[in-house]
Amino acid sequence: MDNVASAGIPHLDVRLLKFSQACTVLLTALAFITQQSWLVVVAAAALALSAAFPAAGPFRLLYRGIFVPLHVLSPRIVEDDPAPHRFAQAVGTVFLVASSIVLLGTQAAPVGWALDLIVFALSTLNFTVGFCAGCFVYYHLGRLGVLPRVRYSGSFHWRGV
C-alpha cells in the first residue's frame, strides 16, 4: 500500500491492494491444494513484511518492479487510509503464522489448514467484492477507542470492486 499523502490526506494505490490480495489468494490456495505447509510460511512472511514494512513488502516490490514497468498494471491512487489495510494484513499474518506453527509443529493438520483457508476466504472476499473484513474491524475498534480512528472523513466504506 502506497501512502503518497498530499496536504495531509492519506492516499493509496488500490491496484497494489488488489495485486496483494490476488497473491495472498494464490499462495493460500496453492498451499492448501498441494498440502505444502512451506507455502503457508511464505505467505505469512510476505504478509508480515507488507504489514510491518510496506515499502519492503514482497507483493509491492513485485508489483512496482515488474508489473507496473511492463504496463501489465498501472497505479490507481485514491484517498484512503492505509492503516486499516495494514491491520488486515497483520491479522492475516497472525492466522498464517498460527497455521504454520500448527502444520509444522503438531499433528493437528486440519486446524492448520482451516486457519489457512480463513485467510484464503477473507482475501478472496476482498479481492472479488472489495469488502475488507480487517478494515471493517479496524474501523469499529477505532470508534471504540481501541485503535486510532481512520484518517479520512466519514465512516467505514465498502470500496467494492
C-alpha positions as a Markdown table, in Angstrom:
| # | Residue | x | y | z |
|---|---|---|---|---|
| 1 | Met | 0.0 | 0.0 | 0.0 |
| 2 | Asp | 1.4 | 3.3 | -1.0 |
| 3 | Asn | 0.9 | 6.3 | 1.2 |
| 4 | Val | 1.6 | 9.2 | -1.1 |
| 5 | Ala | -0.4 | 11.7 | 1.0 |
| 6 | Ser | -0.7 | 15.2 | -0.2 |
| 7 | Ala | -1.8 | 18.0 | 2.1 |
| 8 | Gly | -2.3 | 15.6 | 4.9 |
| 9 | Ile | -4.8 | 13.4 | 3.1 |
| 10 | Pro | -3.8 | 9.8 | 3.0 |
| 11 | His | -3.7 | 8.0 | -0.3 |
| 12 | Leu | -3.0 | 4.5 | -1.5 |
| 13 | Asp | -2.8 | 2.5 | -4.7 |
| 14 | Val | -5.9 | 0.3 | -5.0 |
| 15 | Arg | -4.4 | -1.8 | -7.8 |
| 16 | Leu | -1.5 | -2.6 | -5.5 |
| 17 | Leu | -4.1 | -3.7 | -2.9 |
| 18 | Lys | -5.8 | -5.9 | -5.4 |
| 19 | Phe | -2.5 | -7.3 | -6.6 |
| 20 | Ser | -1.5 | -8.1 | -3.0 |
| 21 | Gln | -4.9 | -9.8 | -2.3 |
| 22 | Ala | -4.5 | -11.8 | -5.5 |
| 23 | Cys | -1.1 | -13.0 | -4.4 |
| 24 | Thr | -2.4 | -13.9 | -1.0 |
| 25 | Val | -5.3 | -15.8 | -2.5 |
| 26 | Leu | -3.0 | -17.7 | -4.9 |
| 27 | Leu | -0.4 | -18.6 | -2.2 |
| 28 | Thr | -3.0 | -19.8 | 0.4 |
| 29 | Ala | -5.0 | -21.7 | -2.2 |
| 30 | Leu | -1.9 | -23.3 | -3.7 |
| 31 | Ala | -0.7 | -24.3 | -0.2 |
| 32 | Phe | -4.0 | -26.0 | 0.6 |
| 33 | Ile | -4.4 | -27.7 | -2.8 |
| 34 | Thr | -0.8 | -29.1 | -2.7 |
| 35 | Gln | -0.8 | -29.6 | 1.1 |
| 36 | Gln | 2.6 | -27.8 | 1.1 |
| 37 | Ser | 2.9 | -26.1 | 4.5 |
| 38 | Trp | 6.1 | -24.2 | 3.5 |
| 39 | Leu | 3.8 | -22.1 | 1.2 |
| 40 | Val | 1.9 | -21.1 | 4.2 |
| 41 | Val | 5.1 | -19.9 | 5.8 |
| 42 | Val | 6.0 | -18.0 | 2.6 |
| 43 | Ala | 2.5 | -16.3 | 2.7 |
| 44 | Ala | 2.9 | -15.5 | 6.4 |
| 45 | Ala | 6.3 | -13.9 | 5.8 |
| 46 | Ala | 5.1 | -11.9 | 2.8 |
| 47 | Leu | 2.1 | -10.5 | 4.8 |
| 48 | Ala | 4.2 | -9.8 | 7.8 |
| 49 | Leu | 6.7 | -7.8 | 5.8 |
| 50 | Ser | 3.9 | -5.9 | 4.0 |
| 51 | Ala | 2.2 | -5.0 | 7.2 |
| 52 | Ala | 5.4 | -4.1 | 9.2 |
| 53 | Phe | 7.4 | -2.5 | 6.4 |
| 54 | Pro | 5.1 | -1.6 | 3.5 |
| 55 | Ala | 7.9 | -0.3 | 1.3 |
| 56 | Ala | 9.7 | -3.6 | 1.5 |
| 57 | Gly | 6.6 | -5.8 | 1.1 |
| 58 | Pro | 7.3 | -8.6 | -1.5 |
| 59 | Phe | 4.0 | -8.1 | -3.3 |
| 60 | Arg | 4.7 | -4.4 | -3.6 |
| 61 | Leu | 8.2 | -5.0 | -4.9 |
| 62 | Leu | 6.9 | -7.5 | -7.4 |
| 63 | Tyr | 4.1 | -5.1 | -8.5 |
| 64 | Arg | 6.4 | -2.0 | -8.7 |
| 65 | Gly | 9.4 | -3.8 | -10.1 |
| 66 | Ile | 7.7 | -6.0 | -12.8 |
| 67 | Phe | 4.0 | -5.4 | -13.4 |
| 68 | Val | 4.0 | -1.6 | -13.5 |
| 69 | Pro | 7.1 | -1.2 | -15.6 |
| 70 | Leu | 5.8 | -3.8 | -18.1 |
| 71 | His | 2.5 | -1.9 | -18.2 |
| 72 | Val | 0.6 | -5.0 | -17.2 |
| 73 | Leu | -0.9 | -3.0 | -14.3 |
| 74 | Ser | -0.9 | 0.7 | -13.7 |
| 75 | Pro | -1.4 | 2.5 | -10.3 |
| 76 | Arg | -4.8 | 3.8 | -9.4 |
| 77 | Ile | -4.3 | 6.2 | -6.5 |
| 78 | Val | -7.3 | 7.0 | -4.3 |
| 79 | Glu | -7.9 | 8.8 | -1.0 |
| 80 | Asp | -7.9 | 6.2 | 1.7 |
| 81 | Asp | -6.1 | 5.5 | 5.0 |
| 82 | Pro | -3.5 | 2.7 | 4.6 |
| 83 | Ala | -3.6 | 1.8 | 8.4 |
| 84 | Pro | -6.8 | -0.4 | 8.2 |
| 85 | His | -5.3 | -2.3 | 5.3 |
| 86 | Arg | -2.0 | -2.9 | 7.2 |
| 87 | Phe | -4.1 | -4.0 | 10.2 |
| 88 | Ala | -5.9 | -6.5 | 7.9 |
| 89 | Gln | -2.5 | -7.8 | 6.7 |
| 90 | Ala | -1.3 | -8.1 | 10.3 |
| 91 | Val | -4.4 | -10.1 | 11.2 |
| 92 | Gly | -3.8 | -12.3 | 8.1 |
| 93 | Thr | -0.2 | -12.7 | 9.3 |
| 94 | Val | -1.3 | -13.9 | 12.7 |
| 95 | Phe | -3.6 | -16.5 | 11.2 |
| 96 | Leu | -0.9 | -17.7 | 8.8 |
| 97 | Val | 1.7 | -17.8 | 11.5 |
| 98 | Ala | -0.6 | -19.9 | 13.7 |
| 99 | Ser | -1.4 | -22.1 | 10.7 |
| 100 | Ser | 2.4 | -22.6 | 10.1 |
| 101 | Ile | 3.0 | -23.5 | 13.7 |
| 102 | Val | 0.2 | -26.0 | 13.8 |
| 103 | Leu | 1.1 | -27.5 | 10.4 |
| 104 | Leu | 4.8 | -27.8 | 11.2 |
| 105 | Gly | 4.8 | -28.5 | 14.9 |
| 106 | Thr | 1.8 | -30.6 | 15.6 |
| 107 | Gln | -0.3 | -33.4 | 14.3 |
| 108 | Ala | -3.4 | -31.2 | 14.0 |
| 109 | Ala | -3.2 | -30.5 | 10.3 |
| 110 | Pro | -7.0 | -29.9 | 9.9 |
| 111 | Val | -6.7 | -27.0 | 12.3 |
| 112 | Gly | -3.7 | -25.6 | 10.4 |
| 113 | Trp | -5.4 | -25.9 | 7.1 |
| 114 | Ala | -8.6 | -24.3 | 8.5 |
| 115 | Leu | -6.6 | -21.2 | 9.5 |
| 116 | Asp | -5.0 | -21.1 | 6.0 |
| 117 | Leu | -8.5 | -21.3 | 4.5 |
| 118 | Ile | -9.8 | -18.5 | 6.7 |
| 119 | Val | -7.1 | -16.2 | 5.2 |
| 120 | Phe | -7.9 | -17.5 | 1.7 |
| 121 | Ala | -11.7 | -16.9 | 2.2 |
| 122 | Leu | -11.3 | -13.3 | 3.5 |
| 123 | Ser | -8.7 | -12.4 | 0.9 |
| 124 | Thr | -11.0 | -13.8 | -1.8 |
| 125 | Leu | -13.9 | -11.8 | -0.4 |
| 126 | Asn | -11.8 | -8.6 | -0.5 |
| 127 | Phe | -10.4 | -9.4 | -4.0 |
| 128 | Thr | -13.7 | -10.2 | -5.6 |
| 129 | Val | -16.2 | -7.9 | -4.0 |
| 130 | Gly | -14.0 | -5.3 | -2.3 |
| 131 | Phe | -15.1 | -6.0 | 1.3 |
| 132 | Cys | -12.1 | -5.8 | 3.7 |
| 133 | Ala | -13.1 | -7.6 | 6.9 |
| 134 | Gly | -9.9 | -6.4 | 8.6 |
| 135 | Cys | -10.6 | -2.8 | 7.6 |
| 136 | Phe | -14.2 | -3.2 | 9.0 |
| 137 | Val | -12.9 | -4.5 | 12.3 |
| 138 | Tyr | -10.2 | -1.7 | 12.4 |
| 139 | Tyr | -12.9 | 1.0 | 11.8 |
| 140 | His | -15.1 | -0.3 | 14.6 |
| 141 | Leu | -12.2 | -0.7 | 17.0 |
| 142 | Gly | -11.3 | 2.9 | 16.2 |
| 143 | Arg | -14.8 | 4.0 | 17.0 |
| 144 | Leu | -14.5 | 2.3 | 20.4 |
| 145 | Gly | -11.1 | 4.0 | 21.0 |
| 146 | Val | -9.1 | 0.7 | 20.9 |
| 147 | Leu | -7.3 | 1.7 | 17.7 |
| 148 | Pro | -6.7 | 5.1 | 16.1 |
| 149 | Arg | -9.6 | 6.4 | 14.1 |
| 150 | Val | -9.3 | 6.3 | 10.3 |
| 151 | Arg | -7.6 | 9.3 | 8.8 |
| 152 | Tyr | -10.3 | 10.3 | 6.4 |
| 153 | Ser | -13.7 | 11.8 | 6.9 |
| 154 | Gly | -16.8 | 9.7 | 7.0 |
| 155 | Ser | -17.3 | 6.2 | 8.2 |
| 156 | Phe | -16.3 | 2.8 | 7.1 |
| 157 | His | -16.8 | 2.5 | 3.3 |
| 158 | Trp | -17.0 | -0.6 | 1.2 |
| 159 | Arg | -15.0 | 0.2 | -1.8 |
| 160 | Gly | -16.5 | -2.6 | -3.9 |
| 161 | Val | -14.7 | -3.9 | -6.9 |
